[in-house]
């Protein structure tokens, strides 16, 4: 059995954690008690107040509050009124950073992903270190990956929209 990542894993800079999540296992325990293990294949890094594509760049709000906490918590938000986005908070308190989980081997795209694993607003603030319904386990592999610009953030302008902070596992 693989080990769940502890708090220290998440307390690193988002640009370190985002690629390290590739190839790792996202474990989901469903309400009926069934267990599913998914492989993370795509992530995007959002690096705090300086990153104009990051929600924290607008300051601390009720929506972004969890991003200002310790690493290892989930930041969940709704886009287009229909898709929940699954983000893993990284770094330390008062340094708001998060990794958007964009893809799993079983689902490409963050909206499809959250529908597949049945994640919604009730997961906001969930602790990946102690949760009994969702966590990340080390898979024992360190896959090759490529980088590229993040998707759907043209509003952030230069240089933020073209930062190579999207990480894709080479399958």
C-alpha positions as CSV (number, residue, x, y, z in Angstrom):
1,X,0.0,0.0,0.0
2,X,1.3,3.4,-1.0
3,X,1.7,6.2,1.6
4,X,-0.5,9.4,1.7
5,X,1.5,12.6,1.4
6,X,2.1,14.4,4.7
7,X,1.9,18.1,5.3
8,X,5.6,18.8,4.5
9,X,5.1,17.6,0.9
10,X,2.6,20.5,0.4
11,X,4.5,23.1,2.2
12,X,6.8,23.7,-0.7
13,X,6.6,26.3,-3.5
14,X,3.8,25.6,-6.0
15,X,6.3,25.4,-8.8
16,X,7.9,22.5,-7.1
17,X,4.7,20.7,-6.0
18,X,2.8,21.0,-9.3
19,X,5.2,18.8,-11.3
20,X,5.7,16.4,-8.4
21,X,1.9,15.7,-8.3
22,X,2.1,14.2,-11.8
23,X,1.9,10.5,-11.8
24,X,0.7,10.4,-8.2
25,X,-2.5,8.7,-7.1
26,X,-5.6,10.7,-6.2
27,X,-7.6,8.5,-3.9
28,X,-11.3,9.0,-3.6
29,X,-13.6,7.2,-1.2
30,X,-17.2,7.6,-2.3
31,X,-20.3,7.9,0.0
32,X,-21.2,4.2,-0.7
33,X,-17.7,3.2,0.7
34,X,-16.2,2.3,-2.7
35,X,-12.7,3.3,-3.3
36,X,-11.2,4.6,-6.6
37,X,-7.6,5.5,-7.4
38,X,-6.8,7.9,-10.2
39,X,-3.5,9.0,-11.8
40,X,-2.8,12.7,-11.9
41,X,-1.7,13.6,-15.5
42,X,-1.9,17.4,-15.7
43,X,-1.5,20.3,-13.3
44,X,-1.2,24.1,-13.3
45,X,0.6,26.3,-10.8
46,X,-0.9,29.6,-9.4
47,X,1.7,31.5,-7.5
48,X,0.2,33.9,-5.0
49,X,-0.3,37.6,-4.9
50,X,2.2,38.4,-7.6
51,X,0.6,36.1,-10.2
52,X,-2.3,38.0,-11.8
53,X,-3.9,34.7,-12.9
54,X,-4.1,33.6,-9.2
55,X,-7.3,34.4,-7.3
56,X,-5.1,35.5,-4.4
57,X,-3.8,38.4,-6.5
58,X,-7.0,40.3,-5.6
59,X,-6.3,39.8,-1.9
60,X,-7.8,37.8,0.9
61,X,-11.5,37.2,0.6
62,X,-14.0,34.6,1.9
63,X,-13.5,32.7,-1.4
64,X,-9.7,32.6,-1.2
65,X,-9.3,32.3,2.6
66,X,-8.2,28.6,2.4
67,X,-5.3,29.6,0.0
68,X,-3.8,31.7,2.8
69,X,-3.5,28.7,5.1
70,X,-1.0,26.0,5.4
71,X,-0.3,23.6,2.4
72,X,-2.4,20.5,1.9
73,X,-5.9,21.8,1.9
74,X,-8.4,21.9,-1.0
75,X,-9.4,25.2,-2.6
76,X,-12.6,24.5,-4.6
77,X,-14.5,27.1,-6.7
78,X,-17.1,27.2,-9.4
79,X,-16.6,28.5,-12.9
80,X,-19.1,29.2,-15.6
81,X,-21.8,28.4,-13.0
82,X,-21.3,24.7,-13.6
83,X,-17.8,23.4,-13.1
84,X,-16.1,22.9,-9.8
85,X,-12.3,23.3,-9.9
86,X,-10.1,21.1,-7.7
87,X,-7.0,23.0,-6.3
88,X,-4.4,21.9,-3.8
89,X,-3.1,24.6,-1.6
90,X,0.7,24.7,-1.3
91,X,3.4,26.6,0.6
92,X,2.9,28.0,4.1
93,X,0.5,30.3,5.9
94,X,0.0,33.7,4.3
95,X,1.7,32.6,1.1
96,X,-1.3,31.9,-1.1
97,X,-0.4,29.3,-3.8
98,X,-2.4,26.5,-5.3
99,X,-2.1,23.7,-7.9
100,X,-5.1,23.2,-10.2
101,X,-5.5,19.5,-11.0
102,X,-6.4,19.7,-14.7
103,X,-6.3,16.1,-15.7
104,X,-6.4,12.4,-14.6
105,X,-5.6,9.4,-16.8
106,X,-9.4,8.8,-16.7
107,X,-10.6,12.4,-17.4
108,X,-9.1,15.3,-19.3
109,X,-10.1,18.8,-18.2
110,X,-10.8,20.1,-14.7
111,X,-14.6,20.2,-15.1
112,X,-14.8,16.6,-16.3
113,X,-12.4,15.5,-13.6
114,X,-14.5,16.9,-10.7
115,X,-17.7,15.4,-12.2
116,X,-16.0,12.0,-12.5
117,X,-14.7,12.0,-8.9
118,X,-17.9,13.8,-7.6
119,X,-16.2,16.8,-6.0
120,X,-18.2,19.9,-5.2
121,X,-18.3,22.9,-2.9
122,X,-18.5,20.6,0.2
123,X,-14.8,19.8,-0.4
124,X,-13.7,23.4,0.1
125,X,-11.2,23.4,2.9
126,X,-10.8,19.6,3.0
127,X,-7.5,18.5,4.5
128,X,-5.7,16.1,2.2
129,X,-3.5,15.0,5.1
130,X,-6.4,13.7,7.3
131,X,-9.5,13.4,5.0
132,X,-11.3,10.1,5.0
133,X,-12.8,10.8,1.5
134,X,-10.0,12.3,-0.6
135,X,-6.2,12.4,-0.5
136,X,-3.0,12.0,-2.6
137,X,-0.7,9.0,-2.3
138,X,2.8,8.6,-3.7
139,X,2.8,6.1,-6.6
140,X,6.4,5.3,-6.6
141,X,7.0,6.8,-10.0
142,X,8.5,10.1,-11.2
143,X,7.2,10.5,-14.7
144,X,8.7,12.6,-17.5
145,X,6.6,15.7,-18.2
146,X,6.5,18.7,-20.5
147,X,5.4,22.3,-19.7
148,X,3.4,25.0,-21.4
149,X,1.3,28.1,-20.8
150,X,-1.7,27.8,-18.5
151,X,-5.2,27.6,-20.2
152,X,-7.9,30.2,-20.1
153,X,-6.1,33.1,-18.4
154,X,-5.7,35.7,-21.1
155,X,-7.3,38.2,-18.7
156,X,-4.1,38.1,-16.6
157,X,-2.0,39.7,-19.3
158,X,1.7,39.5,-19.9
159,X,3.9,37.9,-18.6
160,X,1.4,35.8,-16.6
161,X,-0.7,34.4,-19.4
162,X,2.4,32.8,-21.1
163,X,4.2,31.5,-18.0
164,X,5.1,27.8,-18.6
165,X,3.3,26.8,-15.4
166,X,1.2,24.0,-16.9
167,X,2.7,20.6,-16.4
168,X,1.7,17.6,-18.5
169,X,2.8,14.0,-17.9
170,X,4.2,12.3,-20.9
171,X,2.1,9.2,-21.2
